[in-house]
Amino acid sequence: MDTVPVDSSLLLWAAYSPQQHRLRLKFRSGEIYDYFDVPAQIYADLLTAESKGRYFNQHIRHLYPTRRLRTAT
């Protein structure tokens, strides 16, 4: 997955695998999470949202199965 830097106070970058419908996000805290079964449109909308953090909180957080890959250091 290629990472895309995002202009956000919450996120550093986003990446998406269309084959697996997997969204990977790196937070400014240093944590990295995978979100599963995420439709491509959700990823596209995240990238174009005026507030990436607000969009994440309303449309992604707690709505998709999640796995933490790395904790903040």
HTML snippet that shows the backbone in 3Dmol.js (N, CA, C, O; Angstrom):
<script src="https://3Dmol.org/build/3Dmol-min.js"></script>
<div id="view" style="width:600px;height:400px;position:relative"></div>
<script>
const pdb = `
ATOM      1  N   MET A   1       0.847  -1.185   0.000  1.00  0.00           N
ATOM      2  CA  MET A   1       0.000   0.000   0.000  1.00  0.00           C
ATOM      3  C   MET A   1       0.889   1.244   0.000  1.00  0.00           C
ATOM      4  O   MET A   1       1.852   1.340   0.760  1.00  0.00           O
ATOM      5  N   ASP A   2       0.549   2.168  -0.850  1.00  0.00           N
ATOM      6  CA  ASP A   2       1.248   3.443  -0.866  1.00  0.00           C
ATOM      7  C   ASP A   2       0.595   4.389   0.133  1.00  0.00           C
ATOM      8  O   ASP A   2      -0.630   4.484   0.205  1.00  0.00           O
ATOM      9  N   THR A   3       1.419   5.082   0.895  1.00  0.00           N
ATOM     10  CA  THR A   3       0.884   6.030   1.867  1.00  0.00           C
ATOM     11  C   THR A   3       0.668   7.386   1.204  1.00  0.00           C
ATOM     12  O   THR A   3       1.411   7.798   0.313  1.00  0.00           O
ATOM     13  N   VAL A   4      -0.380   8.062   1.675  1.00  0.00           N
ATOM     14  CA  VAL A   4      -0.721   9.393   1.186  1.00  0.00           C
ATOM     15  C   VAL A   4      -0.690  10.334   2.384  1.00  0.00           C
ATOM     16  O   VAL A   4      -1.487  10.174   3.308  1.00  0.00           O
ATOM     17  N   PRO A   5       0.214  11.312   2.389  1.00  0.00           N
ATOM     18  CA  PRO A   5       0.224  12.275   3.497  1.00  0.00           C
ATOM     19  C   PRO A   5      -1.093  13.049   3.527  1.00  0.00           C
ATOM     20  O   PRO A   5      -1.644  13.392   2.481  1.00  0.00           O
ATOM     21  N   VAL A   6      -1.588  13.318   4.726  1.00  0.00           N
ATOM     22  CA  VAL A   6      -2.826  14.083   4.857  1.00  0.00           C
ATOM     23  C   VAL A   6      -2.599  15.295   5.747  1.00  0.00           C
ATOM     24  O   VAL A   6      -1.802  15.260   6.684  1.00  0.00           O
ATOM     25  N   ASP A   7      -3.306  16.348   5.436  1.00  0.00           N
ATOM     26  CA  ASP A   7      -3.236  17.581   6.207  1.00  0.00           C
ATOM     27  C   ASP A   7      -4.246  17.472   7.347  1.00  0.00           C
ATOM     28  O   ASP A   7      -5.436  17.732   7.167  1.00  0.00           O
ATOM     29  N   SER A   8      -3.756  17.086   8.512  1.00  0.00           N
ATOM     30  CA  SER A   8      -4.654  16.796   9.626  1.00  0.00           C
ATOM     31  C   SER A   8      -3.915  16.964  10.944  1.00  0.00           C
ATOM     32  O   SER A   8      -2.719  16.686  11.037  1.00  0.00           O
ATOM     33  N   SER A   9      -4.627  17.416  11.947  1.00  0.00           N
ATOM     34  CA  SER A   9      -4.041  17.495  13.285  1.00  0.00           C
ATOM     35  C   SER A   9      -4.093  16.133  13.984  1.00  0.00           C
ATOM     36  O   SER A   9      -3.464  15.950  15.026  1.00  0.00           O
ATOM     37  N   LEU A  10      -4.840  15.176  13.418  1.00  0.00           N
ATOM     38  CA  LEU A  10      -4.979  13.844  14.001  1.00  0.00           C
ATOM     39  C   LEU A  10      -4.126  12.799  13.284  1.00  0.00           C
ATOM     40  O   LEU A  10      -3.519  11.941  13.925  1.00  0.00           O
ATOM     41  N   LEU A  11      -4.082  12.875  11.952  1.00  0.00           N
ATOM     42  CA  LEU A  11      -3.457  11.842  11.130  1.00  0.00           C
ATOM     43  C   LEU A  11      -2.213  12.352  10.420  1.00  0.00           C
ATOM     44  O   LEU A  11      -2.122  13.529  10.070  1.00  0.00           O
ATOM     45  N   LEU A  12      -1.245  11.445  10.209  1.00  0.00           N
ATOM     46  CA  LEU A  12      -0.070  11.765   9.398  1.00  0.00           C
ATOM     47  C   LEU A  12      -0.247  11.290   7.959  1.00  0.00           C
ATOM     48  O   LEU A  12       0.040  12.026   7.014  1.00  0.00           O
ATOM     49  N   TRP A  13      -0.728  10.042   7.798  1.00  0.00           N
ATOM     50  CA  TRP A  13      -0.938   9.518   6.461  1.00  0.00           C
ATOM     51  C   TRP A  13      -2.022   8.450   6.469  1.00  0.00           C
ATOM     52  O   TRP A  13      -2.428   7.934   7.510  1.00  0.00           O
ATOM     53  N   ALA A  14      -2.474   8.145   5.246  1.00  0.00           N
ATOM     54  CA  ALA A  14      -3.470   7.100   5.038  1.00  0.00           C
ATOM     55  C   ALA A  14      -2.999   6.230   3.877  1.00  0.00           C
ATOM     56  O   ALA A  14      -2.284   6.699   2.991  1.00  0.00           O
ATOM     57  N   ALA A  15      -3.401   4.971   3.888  1.00  0.00           N
ATOM     58  CA  ALA A  15      -3.122   4.054   2.788  1.00  0.00           C
ATOM     59  C   ALA A  15      -4.322   3.131   2.657  1.00  0.00           C
ATOM     60  O   ALA A  15      -5.023   2.854   3.630  1.00  0.00           O
ATOM     61  N   TYR A  16      -4.546   2.655   1.422  1.00  0.00           N
ATOM     62  CA  TYR A  16      -5.723   1.814   1.192  1.00  0.00           C
ATOM     63  C   TYR A  16      -5.384   0.695   0.226  1.00  0.00           C
ATOM     64  O   TYR A  16      -4.711   0.912  -0.781  1.00  0.00           O
ATOM     65  N   SER A  17      -5.854  -0.496   0.540  1.00  0.00           N
ATOM     66  CA  SER A  17      -5.735  -1.654  -0.340  1.00  0.00           C
ATOM     67  C   SER A  17      -7.118  -1.963  -0.905  1.00  0.00           C
ATOM     68  O   SER A  17      -7.971  -2.479  -0.183  1.00  0.00           O
ATOM     69  N   PRO A  18      -7.360  -1.655  -2.196  1.00  0.00           N
ATOM     70  CA  PRO A  18      -8.684  -1.922  -2.758  1.00  0.00           C
ATOM     71  C   PRO A  18      -9.002  -3.415  -2.853  1.00  0.00           C
ATOM     72  O   PRO A  18     -10.167  -3.804  -2.778  1.00  0.00           O
ATOM     73  N   GLN A  19      -7.981  -4.250  -3.017  1.00  0.00           N
ATOM     74  CA  GLN A  19      -8.220  -5.691  -3.103  1.00  0.00           C
ATOM     75  C   GLN A  19      -8.711  -6.254  -1.767  1.00  0.00           C
ATOM     76  O   GLN A  19      -9.562  -7.143  -1.734  1.00  0.00           O
ATOM     77  N   GLN A  20      -8.169  -5.730  -0.677  1.00  0.00           N
ATOM     78  CA  GLN A  20      -8.517  -6.239   0.657  1.00  0.00           C
ATOM     79  C   GLN A  20      -9.513  -5.350   1.388  1.00  0.00           C
ATOM     80  O   GLN A  20      -9.962  -5.701   2.479  1.00  0.00           O
ATOM     81  N   HIS A  21      -9.864  -4.217   0.815  1.00  0.00           N
ATOM     82  CA  HIS A  21     -10.736  -3.236   1.476  1.00  0.00           C
ATOM     83  C   HIS A  21     -10.199  -2.886   2.858  1.00  0.00           C
ATOM     84  O   HIS A  21     -10.936  -2.816   3.841  1.00  0.00           O
ATOM     85  N   ARG A  22      -8.880  -2.667   2.893  1.00  0.00           N
ATOM     86  CA  ARG A  22      -8.208  -2.378   4.166  1.00  0.00           C
ATOM     87  C   ARG A  22      -7.655  -0.959   4.142  1.00  0.00           C
ATOM     88  O   ARG A  22      -6.950  -0.561   3.214  1.00  0.00           O
ATOM     89  N   LEU A  23      -7.990  -0.217   5.174  1.00  0.00           N
ATOM     90  CA  LEU A  23      -7.510   1.149   5.357  1.00  0.00           C
ATOM     91  C   LEU A  23      -6.467   1.139   6.467  1.00  0.00           C
ATOM     92  O   LEU A  23      -6.708   0.606   7.550  1.00  0.00           O
ATOM     93  N   ARG A  24      -5.319   1.726   6.194  1.00  0.00           N
ATOM     94  CA  ARG A  24      -4.265   1.831   7.207  1.00  0.00           C
ATOM     95  C   ARG A  24      -4.051   3.313   7.492  1.00  0.00           C
ATOM     96  O   ARG A  24      -3.881   4.115   6.573  1.00  0.00           O
ATOM     97  N   LEU A  25      -4.060   3.665   8.775  1.00  0.00           N
ATOM     98  CA  LEU A  25      -3.882   5.051   9.178  1.00  0.00           C
ATOM     99  C   LEU A  25      -2.752   5.174  10.186  1.00  0.00           C
ATOM    100  O   LEU A  25      -2.635   4.371  11.111  1.00  0.00           O
ATOM    101  N   LYS A  26      -1.920   6.197   9.992  1.00  0.00           N
ATOM    102  CA  LYS A  26      -0.908   6.521  10.997  1.00  0.00           C
ATOM    103  C   LYS A  26      -1.328   7.825  11.653  1.00  0.00           C
ATOM    104  O   LYS A  26      -1.563   8.837  10.992  1.00  0.00           O
ATOM    105  N   PHE A  27      -1.414   7.769  12.969  1.00  0.00           N
ATOM    106  CA  PHE A  27      -1.833   8.920  13.756  1.00  0.00           C
ATOM    107  C   PHE A  27      -0.622   9.729  14.188  1.00  0.00           C
ATOM    108  O   PHE A  27       0.490   9.205  14.248  1.00  0.00           O
ATOM    109  N   ARG A  28      -0.831  10.978  14.483  1.00  0.00           N
ATOM    110  CA  ARG A  28       0.259  11.848  14.933  1.00  0.00           C
ATOM    111  C   ARG A  28       0.886  11.337  16.225  1.00  0.00           C
ATOM    112  O   ARG A  28       2.029  11.671  16.537  1.00  0.00           O
ATOM    113  N   SER A  29       0.150  10.539  16.969  1.00  0.00           N
ATOM    114  CA  SER A  29       0.665   9.942  18.205  1.00  0.00           C
ATOM    115  C   SER A  29       1.738   8.893  17.907  1.00  0.00           C
ATOM    116  O   SER A  29       2.486   8.496  18.801  1.00  0.00           O
ATOM    117  N   GLY A  30       1.814   8.439  16.636  1.00  0.00           N
ATOM    118  CA  GLY A  30       2.746   7.384  16.261  1.00  0.00           C
ATOM    119  C   GLY A  30       2.082   6.038  16.087  1.00  0.00           C
ATOM    120  O   GLY A  30       2.691   5.113  15.551  1.00  0.00           O
ATOM    121  N   GLU A  31       0.852   5.910  16.528  1.00  0.00           N
ATOM    122  CA  GLU A  31       0.136   4.646  16.396  1.00  0.00           C
ATOM    123  C   GLU A  31      -0.287   4.418  14.951  1.00  0.00           C
ATOM    124  O   GLU A  31      -0.611   5.360  14.227  1.00  0.00           O
ATOM    125  N   ILE A  32      -0.278   3.150  14.545  1.00  0.00           N
ATOM    126  CA  ILE A  32      -0.745   2.751  13.222  1.00  0.00           C
ATOM    127  C   ILE A  32      -1.836   1.703  13.414  1.00  0.00           C
ATOM    128  O   ILE A  32      -1.675   0.753  14.181  1.00  0.00           O
ATOM    129  N   TYR A  33      -2.944   1.890  12.709  1.00  0.00           N
ATOM    130  CA  TYR A  33      -4.082   0.988  12.786  1.00  0.00           C
ATOM    131  C   TYR A  33      -4.505   0.550  11.400  1.00  0.00           C
ATOM    132  O   TYR A  33      -4.409   1.318  10.443  1.00  0.00           O
ATOM    133  N   ASP A  34      -4.977  -0.690  11.291  1.00  0.00           N
ATOM    134  CA  ASP A  34      -5.656  -1.185  10.104  1.00  0.00           C
ATOM    135  C   ASP A  34      -7.145  -1.239  10.404  1.00  0.00           C
ATOM    136  O   ASP A  34      -7.559  -1.628  11.496  1.00  0.00           O
ATOM    137  N   TYR A  35      -7.946  -0.842   9.417  1.00  0.00           N
ATOM    138  CA  TYR A  35      -9.404  -0.925   9.483  1.00  0.00           C
ATOM    139  C   TYR A  35      -9.835  -1.805   8.321  1.00  0.00           C
ATOM    140  O   TYR A  35      -9.423  -1.582   7.182  1.00  0.00           O
ATOM    141  N   PHE A  36     -10.665  -2.807   8.605  1.00  0.00           N
ATOM    142  CA  PHE A  36     -11.028  -3.828   7.629  1.00  0.00           C
ATOM    143  C   PHE A  36     -12.443  -3.628   7.100  1.00  0.00           C
ATOM    144  O   PHE A  36     -13.296  -3.043   7.767  1.00  0.00           O
ATOM    145  N   ASP A  37     -12.674  -4.128   5.882  1.00  0.00           N
ATOM    146  CA  ASP A  37     -13.982  -4.059   5.214  1.00  0.00           C
ATOM    147  C   ASP A  37     -14.419  -2.619   4.951  1.00  0.00           C
ATOM    148  O   ASP A  37     -15.610  -2.310   4.968  1.00  0.00           O
ATOM    149  N   VAL A  38     -13.449  -1.750   4.711  1.00  0.00           N
ATOM    150  CA  VAL A  38     -13.731  -0.330   4.458  1.00  0.00           C
ATOM    151  C   VAL A  38     -13.959  -0.135   2.956  1.00  0.00           C
ATOM    152  O   VAL A  38     -13.082  -0.463   2.157  1.00  0.00           O
ATOM    153  N   PRO A  39     -15.116   0.391   2.562  1.00  0.00           N
ATOM    154  CA  PRO A  39     -15.360   0.650   1.136  1.00  0.00           C
ATOM    155  C   PRO A  39     -14.405   1.717   0.595  1.00  0.00           C
ATOM    156  O   PRO A  39     -13.985   2.625   1.313  1.00  0.00           O
ATOM    157  N   ALA A  40     -14.079   1.582  -0.683  1.00  0.00           N
ATOM    158  CA  ALA A  40     -13.177   2.535  -1.328  1.00  0.00           C
ATOM    159  C   ALA A  40     -13.696   3.962  -1.224  1.00  0.00           C
ATOM    160  O   ALA A  40     -12.909   4.902  -1.116  1.00  0.00           O
ATOM    161  N   GLN A  41     -15.007   4.132  -1.255  1.00  0.00           N
ATOM    162  CA  GLN A  41     -15.578   5.487  -1.188  1.00  0.00           C
ATOM    163  C   GLN A  41     -15.290   6.152   0.158  1.00  0.00           C
ATOM    164  O   GLN A  41     -15.105   7.368   0.217  1.00  0.00           O
ATOM    165  N   ILE A  42     -15.250   5.380   1.227  1.00  0.00           N
ATOM    166  CA  ILE A  42     -14.918   5.932   2.542  1.00  0.00           C
ATOM    167  C   ILE A  42     -13.489   6.479   2.525  1.00  0.00           C
ATOM    168  O   ILE A  42     -13.231   7.567   3.040  1.00  0.00           O
ATOM    169  N   TYR A  43     -12.573   5.728   1.937  1.00  0.00           N
ATOM    170  CA  TYR A  43     -11.188   6.195   1.812  1.00  0.00           C
ATOM    171  C   TYR A  43     -11.130   7.470   0.974  1.00  0.00           C
ATOM    172  O   TYR A  43     -10.478   8.438   1.364  1.00  0.00           O
ATOM    173  N   ALA A  44     -11.802   7.477  -0.161  1.00  0.00           N
ATOM    174  CA  ALA A  44     -11.803   8.660  -1.026  1.00  0.00           C
ATOM    175  C   ALA A  44     -12.394   9.865  -0.296  1.00  0.00           C
ATOM    176  O   ALA A  44     -11.872  10.974  -0.401  1.00  0.00           O
ATOM    177  N   ASP A  45     -13.465   9.649   0.433  1.00  0.00           N
ATOM    178  CA  ASP A  45     -14.097  10.748   1.170  1.00  0.00           C
ATOM    179  C   ASP A  45     -13.194  11.255   2.290  1.00  0.00           C
ATOM    180  O   ASP A  45     -13.167  12.454   2.568  1.00  0.00           O
ATOM    181  N   LEU A  46     -12.457  10.357   2.934  1.00  0.00           N
ATOM    182  CA  LEU A  46     -11.514  10.770   3.972  1.00  0.00           C
ATOM    183  C   LEU A  46     -10.472  11.714   3.376  1.00  0.00           C
ATOM    184  O   LEU A  46     -10.171  12.760   3.953  1.00  0.00           O
ATOM    185  N   LEU A  47      -9.927  11.345   2.227  1.00  0.00           N
ATOM    186  CA  LEU A  47      -8.880  12.156   1.619  1.00  0.00           C
ATOM    187  C   LEU A  47      -9.366  13.541   1.203  1.00  0.00           C
ATOM    188  O   LEU A  47      -8.580  14.488   1.175  1.00  0.00           O
ATOM    189  N   THR A  48     -10.643  13.670   0.882  1.00  0.00           N
ATOM    190  CA  THR A  48     -11.171  14.959   0.427  1.00  0.00           C
ATOM    191  C   THR A  48     -11.910  15.723   1.522  1.00  0.00           C
ATOM    192  O   THR A  48     -12.344  16.854   1.300  1.00  0.00           O
ATOM    193  N   ALA A  49     -12.056  15.124   2.689  1.00  0.00           N
ATOM    194  CA  ALA A  49     -12.780  15.786   3.779  1.00  0.00           C
ATOM    195  C   ALA A  49     -12.038  17.045   4.232  1.00  0.00           C
ATOM    196  O   ALA A  49     -10.809  17.066   4.303  1.00  0.00           O
ATOM    197  N   GLU A  50     -12.797  18.075   4.532  1.00  0.00           N
ATOM    198  CA  GLU A  50     -12.195  19.312   5.034  1.00  0.00           C
ATOM    199  C   GLU A  50     -11.473  19.058   6.349  1.00  0.00           C
ATOM    200  O   GLU A  50     -10.367  19.552   6.569  1.00  0.00           O
ATOM    201  N   SER A  51     -12.115  18.275   7.226  1.00  0.00           N
ATOM    202  CA  SER A  51     -11.498  17.887   8.494  1.00  0.00           C
ATOM    203  C   SER A  51     -11.352  16.370   8.510  1.00  0.00           C
ATOM    204  O   SER A  51     -12.330  15.643   8.690  1.00  0.00           O
ATOM    205  N   LYS A  52     -10.129  15.903   8.321  1.00  0.00           N
ATOM    206  CA  LYS A  52      -9.880  14.458   8.312  1.00  0.00           C
ATOM    207  C   LYS A  52     -10.213  13.829   9.665  1.00  0.00           C
ATOM    208  O   LYS A  52     -10.765  12.730   9.724  1.00  0.00           O
ATOM    209  N   GLY A  53      -9.875  14.532  10.755  1.00  0.00           N
ATOM    210  CA  GLY A  53     -10.164  14.016  12.088  1.00  0.00           C
ATOM    211  C   GLY A  53     -11.647  13.873  12.346  1.00  0.00           C
ATOM    212  O   GLY A  53     -12.092  12.866  12.897  1.00  0.00           O
ATOM    213  N   ARG A  54     -12.409  14.868  11.956  1.00  0.00           N
ATOM    214  CA  ARG A  54     -13.874  14.804  12.135  1.00  0.00           C
ATOM    215  C   ARG A  54     -14.452  13.678  11.284  1.00  0.00           C
ATOM    216  O   ARG A  54     -15.297  12.913  11.749  1.00  0.00           O
ATOM    217  N   TYR A  55     -13.996  13.580  10.045  1.00  0.00           N
ATOM    218  CA  TYR A  55     -14.493  12.509   9.172  1.00  0.00           C
ATOM    219  C   TYR A  55     -14.157  11.140   9.767  1.00  0.00           C
ATOM    220  O   TYR A  55     -15.006  10.249   9.805  1.00  0.00           O
ATOM    221  N   PHE A  56     -12.921  10.981  10.229  1.00  0.00           N
ATOM    222  CA  PHE A  56     -12.514   9.724  10.849  1.00  0.00           C
ATOM    223  C   PHE A  56     -13.423   9.377  12.029  1.00  0.00           C
ATOM    224  O   PHE A  56     -13.911   8.251  12.132  1.00  0.00           O
ATOM    225  N   ASN A  57     -13.643  10.334  12.905  1.00  0.00           N
ATOM    226  CA  ASN A  57     -14.458  10.077  14.097  1.00  0.00           C
ATOM    227  C   ASN A  57     -15.907   9.753  13.757  1.00  0.00           C
ATOM    228  O   ASN A  57     -16.534   8.954  14.453  1.00  0.00           O
ATOM    229  N   GLN A  58     -16.447  10.349  12.712  1.00  0.00           N
ATOM    230  CA  GLN A  58     -17.855  10.136  12.366  1.00  0.00           C
ATOM    231  C   GLN A  58     -18.101   8.938  11.457  1.00  0.00           C
ATOM    232  O   GLN A  58     -19.177   8.342  11.511  1.00  0.00           O
ATOM    233  N   HIS A  59     -17.124   8.571  10.620  1.00  0.00           N
ATOM    234  CA  HIS A  59     -17.381   7.578   9.587  1.00  0.00           C
ATOM    235  C   HIS A  59     -16.477   6.348   9.613  1.00  0.00           C
ATOM    236  O   HIS A  59     -16.701   5.405   8.853  1.00  0.00           O
ATOM    237  N   ILE A  60     -15.460   6.342  10.476  1.00  0.00           N
ATOM    238  CA  ILE A  60     -14.540   5.199  10.491  1.00  0.00           C
ATOM    239  C   ILE A  60     -14.370   4.624  11.894  1.00  0.00           C
ATOM    240  O   ILE A  60     -14.572   3.428  12.102  1.00  0.00           O
ATOM    241  N   ARG A  61     -14.006   5.455  12.843  1.00  0.00           N
ATOM    242  CA  ARG A  61     -13.749   4.983  14.213  1.00  0.00           C
ATOM    243  C   ARG A  61     -14.958   4.229  14.761  1.00  0.00           C
ATOM    244  O   ARG A  61     -16.089   4.705  14.668  1.00  0.00           O
ATOM    245  N   HIS A  62     -14.719   3.084  15.317  1.00  0.00           N
ATOM    246  CA  HIS A  62     -15.728   2.223  15.949  1.00  0.00           C
ATOM    247  C   HIS A  62     -16.736   1.621  14.968  1.00  0.00           C
ATOM    248  O   HIS A  62     -17.689   0.973  15.401  1.00  0.00           O
ATOM    249  N   LEU A  63     -16.551   1.819  13.644  1.00  0.00           N
ATOM    250  CA  LEU A  63     -17.507   1.284  12.677  1.00  0.00           C
ATOM    251  C   LEU A  63     -16.966   0.093  11.885  1.00  0.00           C
ATOM    252  O   LEU A  63     -17.730  -0.635  11.251  1.00  0.00           O
ATOM    253  N   TYR A  64     -15.659  -0.099  11.924  1.00  0.00           N
ATOM    254  CA  TYR A  64     -15.026  -1.179  11.165  1.00  0.00           C
ATOM    255  C   TYR A  64     -14.113  -1.990  12.082  1.00  0.00           C
ATOM    256  O   TYR A  64     -13.546  -1.457  13.036  1.00  0.00           O
ATOM    257  N   PRO A  65     -13.977  -3.283  11.784  1.00  0.00           N
ATOM    258  CA  PRO A  65     -13.031  -4.084  12.558  1.00  0.00           C
ATOM    259  C   PRO A  65     -11.640  -3.460  12.480  1.00  0.00           C
ATOM    260  O   PRO A  65     -11.214  -2.992  11.424  1.00  0.00           O
ATOM    261  N   THR A  66     -10.944  -3.461  13.610  1.00  0.00           N
ATOM    262  CA  THR A  66      -9.691  -2.729  13.734  1.00  0.00           C
ATOM    263  C   THR A  66      -8.603  -3.601  14.326  1.00  0.00           C
ATOM    264  O   THR A  66      -8.861  -4.473  15.156  1.00  0.00           O
ATOM    265  N   ARG A  67      -7.361  -3.345  13.875  1.00  0.00           N
ATOM    266  CA  ARG A  67      -6.192  -3.987  14.493  1.00  0.00           C
ATOM    267  C   ARG A  67      -5.096  -2.942  14.634  1.00  0.00           C
ATOM    268  O   ARG A  67      -4.757  -2.247  13.676  1.00  0.00           O
ATOM    269  N   ARG A  68      -4.553  -2.840  15.830  1.00  0.00           N
ATOM    270  CA  ARG A  68      -3.449  -1.925  16.065  1.00  0.00           C
ATOM    271  C   ARG A  68      -2.153  -2.614  15.633  1.00  0.00           C
ATOM    272  O   ARG A  68      -1.860  -3.728  16.066  1.00  0.00           O
ATOM    273  N   LEU A  69      -1.378  -1.940  14.774  1.00  0.00           N
ATOM    274  CA  LEU A  69      -0.117  -2.505  14.293  1.00  0.00           C
ATOM    275  C   LEU A  69       1.058  -2.020  15.110  1.00  0.00           C
ATOM    276  O   LEU A  69       2.012  -2.760  15.346  1.00  0.00           O
ATOM    277  N   ARG A  70       0.985  -0.774  15.541  1.00  0.00           N
ATOM    278  CA  ARG A  70       2.109  -0.202  16.291  1.00  0.00           C
ATOM    279  C   ARG A  70       1.567   0.781  17.319  1.00  0.00           C
ATOM    280  O   ARG A  70       0.666   1.571  17.039  1.00  0.00           O
ATOM    281  N   THR A  71       2.133   0.711  18.500  1.00  0.00           N
ATOM    282  CA  THR A  71       1.741   1.642  19.546  1.00  0.00           C
ATOM    283  C   THR A  71       2.650   2.848  19.512  1.00  0.00           C
ATOM    284  O   THR A  71       3.745   2.802  18.950  1.00  0.00           O
ATOM    285  N   ALA A  72       2.195   3.918  20.110  1.00  0.00           N
ATOM    286  CA  ALA A  72       2.988   5.144  20.177  1.00  0.00           C
ATOM    287  C   ALA A  72       4.241   4.897  21.013  1.00  0.00           C
ATOM    288  O   ALA A  72       4.239   4.115  21.963  1.00  0.00           O
ATOM    289  N   THR A  73       5.294   5.582  20.629  1.00  0.00           N
ATOM    290  CA  THR A  73       6.545   5.431  21.388  1.00  0.00           C
ATOM    291  C   THR A  73       6.888   6.723  22.099  1.00  0.00           C
ATOM    292  O   THR A  73       7.904   6.797  22.789  1.00  0.00           O
TER     293      THR A  73
END
`;
const viewer = $3Dmol.createViewer("view");
viewer.addModel(pdb, "pdb");
viewer.setStyle({}, {cartoon: {color: "spectrum"}});
viewer.zoomTo();
viewer.render();
</script>
